[in-house]
Amino acid sequence: MDIVVKGRNVEVPDHYRVHVAEKLAKIERYDHKLIRVDVELFHERNPRQSDTCQRVEITCVSRGPVIRAEACTNDFYSALDAAIAKLDTRLRRAADRRRVHRGRHAPLSVAAATADLPVAELAAPSGATATAVAERVEEPVDEYDDQPWHIARAKVHPAEPMTVDDALFQMELVGHDFYLFHDKESGRPSVVYRRHAYDYGIISLDI
């Protein structure tokens, strides 16, 4: 498993890279097919956000779904601990789901599987396989610089057909509030999203 640590607006010292590697060493127990873990550090320069000025994002790439977690605190060490705690929960959830499928039992619905989890732990997008991640396009966008709004990043993911329940599961693994996917049943481009508490919504395009 390769661990890649990089910083945005911040330089990452060697001792922190060693600390990250030690902290992440245990996550392989959930998925022995992990290929790479990307750890990215962000520093918020706004003094009004001093309590959450250091953000750590962790993305795990394997032969299965991409799993992601992030956390913000006032220092990178505690932010890393908080992000790893979320990541641990999501990796364990994915491992439990794999065991259910191997045993040929009907998998729990998303609502049932997450009923006892705090709202902060639930949330979209990714779910691509390692191959899909390698094929995705992600680059800065500068063609709209003359506009009052700003698009900072553009991503293109392969559209692997999946059910709504699978899309909700993938959404929770990456910790976002929406997930764009190709609906296996209707054949339409669709988005699942979080509404209130444990309620979800879905939007589909009629093409």
C-alpha positions as CSV (number, residue, x, y, z in Angstrom):
1,M,0.0,0.0,0.0
2,D,1.5,3.3,-1.1
3,I,0.9,6.4,1.1
4,V,1.1,9.7,-0.6
5,V,1.2,12.8,1.6
6,K,1.0,16.3,0.0
7,G,0.2,19.8,1.2
8,R,-1.8,22.7,-0.3
9,N,-0.6,26.1,0.9
10,V,1.5,24.2,3.4
11,E,4.8,22.3,3.5
12,V,4.7,18.8,4.9
13,P,7.7,17.9,7.1
14,D,9.3,14.5,7.0
15,H,8.4,13.7,10.6
16,Y,4.7,14.3,9.8
17,R,4.9,11.9,6.9
18,V,6.3,9.2,9.2
19,H,3.5,9.9,11.7
20,V,0.9,9.5,8.9
21,A,2.4,6.2,7.8
22,E,2.3,4.9,11.4
23,K,-1.3,6.0,11.9
24,L,-2.5,4.4,8.7
25,A,-0.7,1.1,9.1
26,K,-3.7,-0.5,10.7
27,I,-6.3,0.2,8.1
28,E,-5.1,-2.6,5.9
29,R,-6.9,-5.0,8.2
30,Y,-10.2,-3.9,6.7
31,D,-9.1,-4.2,3.1
32,H,-6.0,-6.2,2.0
33,K,-6.5,-5.0,-1.6
34,L,-5.7,-1.3,-0.8
35,I,-3.5,0.1,-3.5
36,R,-2.9,3.7,-2.4
37,V,-3.9,6.2,0.3
38,D,-3.7,9.9,-0.6
39,V,-3.4,12.3,2.3
40,E,-3.8,16.0,1.5
41,L,-3.3,18.8,4.0
42,F,-4.9,22.2,3.6
43,H,-4.2,25.4,5.5
44,E,-6.9,28.1,5.8
45,R,-5.3,31.5,6.1
46,N,-8.4,33.3,7.2
47,P,-7.7,34.2,10.9
48,R,-11.5,34.1,11.7
49,Q,-11.3,30.3,11.1
50,S,-8.4,29.6,13.4
51,D,-10.3,26.8,15.2
52,T,-10.7,24.9,11.9
53,C,-7.8,26.2,9.9
54,Q,-6.0,22.9,9.4
55,R,-7.8,20.3,7.2
56,V,-6.8,16.8,6.4
57,E,-8.4,14.8,3.6
58,I,-7.7,11.0,3.2
59,T,-8.7,9.0,0.1
60,C,-8.3,5.2,0.0
61,V,-8.0,3.6,-3.4
62,S,-8.5,-0.1,-3.8
63,R,-10.0,-2.6,-6.2
64,G,-13.4,-1.8,-4.6
65,P,-15.0,1.6,-4.0
66,V,-13.1,4.7,-3.1
67,I,-13.4,5.6,0.5
68,R,-12.8,9.1,1.8
69,A,-12.8,11.1,5.0
70,E,-11.8,14.6,6.1
71,A,-11.6,16.6,9.3
72,C,-10.8,20.2,10.3
73,T,-9.3,21.3,13.6
74,N,-6.7,23.9,14.8
75,D,-3.7,21.5,14.2
76,F,-2.8,18.8,11.6
77,Y,-2.2,16.1,14.2
78,S,-5.7,16.2,15.8
79,A,-7.2,16.7,12.3
80,L,-5.5,13.5,11.2
81,D,-6.8,11.6,14.2
82,A,-10.4,12.8,13.5
83,A,-10.2,11.9,9.8
84,I,-8.8,8.5,10.5
85,A,-11.6,7.8,13.0
86,K,-14.2,8.6,10.3
87,L,-12.2,6.5,7.8
88,D,-12.1,3.6,10.2
89,T,-15.9,3.6,10.5
90,R,-16.4,3.7,6.7
91,L,-13.8,1.0,6.0
92,R,-15.4,-1.2,8.6
93,R,-18.8,-0.6,7.0
94,A,-17.5,-1.5,3.6
95,A,-15.9,-4.7,5.0
96,D,-19.2,-5.7,6.7
97,R,-21.0,-5.2,3.4
98,R,-18.5,-7.4,1.5
99,R,-19.0,-10.2,4.1
100,V,-22.7,-10.0,3.7
101,H,-22.5,-10.4,-0.1
102,R,-20.1,-13.3,0.2
103,G,-22.5,-15.0,2.6
104,R,-25.3,-14.5,0.0
105,H,-27.6,-12.9,2.6
106,A,-29.7,-10.0,1.6
107,P,-27.8,-6.8,2.4
108,L,-29.2,-4.3,4.9
109,S,-30.8,-1.2,3.4
110,V,-28.9,2.0,3.7
111,A,-31.5,3.4,6.2
112,A,-31.2,0.3,8.4
113,A,-27.4,0.1,8.3
114,T,-27.0,3.8,9.3
115,A,-29.9,4.2,11.7
116,D,-27.7,4.2,14.8
117,L,-25.0,6.5,13.3
118,P,-24.7,10.2,14.1
119,V,-25.8,12.5,11.3
120,A,-22.2,14.0,11.0
121,E,-20.9,10.6,10.1
122,L,-23.3,10.2,7.2
123,A,-23.0,12.0,4.1
124,A,-21.1,11.9,-1.6
125,P,-19.2,11.5,-4.5
126,S,-17.0,8.7,-5.7
127,G,-17.5,4.9,-5.5
128,A,-15.2,4.3,-8.5
129,T,-12.9,1.3,-8.6
130,A,-9.2,1.8,-8.6
131,T,-9.1,1.5,-12.3
132,A,-11.8,4.1,-12.7
133,V,-10.0,6.4,-10.4
134,A,-6.9,6.1,-12.5
135,E,-8.9,6.9,-15.6
136,R,-10.7,9.9,-14.1
137,V,-9.9,13.4,-15.3
138,E,-9.3,16.0,-12.6
139,E,-7.7,19.3,-13.4
140,P,-7.9,23.0,-12.4
141,V,-10.4,25.1,-14.4
142,D,-9.4,28.5,-15.7
143,E,-11.7,29.0,-18.7
144,Y,-14.3,30.8,-16.5
145,D,-11.8,33.3,-14.9
146,D,-13.7,36.3,-16.3
147,Q,-16.9,35.3,-14.5
148,P,-18.0,36.6,-11.0
149,W,-18.2,32.9,-9.8
150,H,-15.3,30.6,-9.7
151,I,-15.0,26.8,-10.6
152,A,-11.9,25.6,-8.9
153,R,-11.9,21.9,-10.0
154,A,-13.4,19.7,-12.7
155,K,-13.7,15.9,-12.4
156,V,-14.9,13.2,-14.8
157,H,-15.7,9.8,-13.6
158,P,-16.6,6.6,-15.5
159,A,-20.4,6.0,-15.3
160,E,-20.7,2.5,-13.8
161,P,-24.4,1.5,-13.6
162,M,-25.6,0.9,-10.1
163,T,-28.8,0.7,-8.0
164,V,-30.1,3.6,-5.8
165,D,-29.1,1.7,-2.7
166,D,-25.6,1.2,-4.0
167,A,-25.3,4.9,-4.8
168,L,-26.4,5.8,-1.3
169,F,-23.9,3.4,0.2
170,Q,-21.1,4.9,-2.0
171,M,-22.2,8.4,-1.0
172,E,-21.7,7.6,2.7
173,L,-18.3,6.0,2.1
174,V,-16.9,9.3,0.7
175,G,-18.6,11.5,3.3
176,H,-20.4,13.9,0.9
177,D,-24.0,15.1,0.7
178,F,-24.8,14.0,-2.9
179,Y,-23.7,11.4,-5.4
180,L,-24.0,11.4,-9.2
181,F,-24.5,8.0,-10.8
182,H,-25.9,6.0,-13.7
183,D,-29.2,4.4,-12.5
184,K,-29.1,0.7,-13.4
185,E,-32.8,0.3,-13.3
186,S,-34.0,3.4,-15.2
187,G,-30.8,3.9,-17.3
188,R,-30.9,7.7,-16.4
189,P,-28.2,10.0,-15.1
190,S,-29.3,10.5,-11.5
191,V,-28.3,12.2,-8.2
192,V,-29.0,11.0,-4.7
193,Y,-28.7,13.6,-2.0
194,R,-29.2,14.1,1.7
195,R,-32.3,16.0,2.9
196,H,-33.0,16.1,6.7
197,A,-31.9,13.6,9.4
198,Y,-31.9,10.2,7.6
199,D,-34.1,11.2,4.7
200,Y,-32.7,11.1,1.1
201,G,-33.8,12.4,-2.2
202,I,-33.1,11.5,-5.8
203,I,-33.1,13.6,-9.0
204,S,-33.0,12.0,-12.5
205,L,-32.7,13.4,-16.0
206,D,-35.3,12.3,-18.6
207,I,-33.2,12.0,-21.7
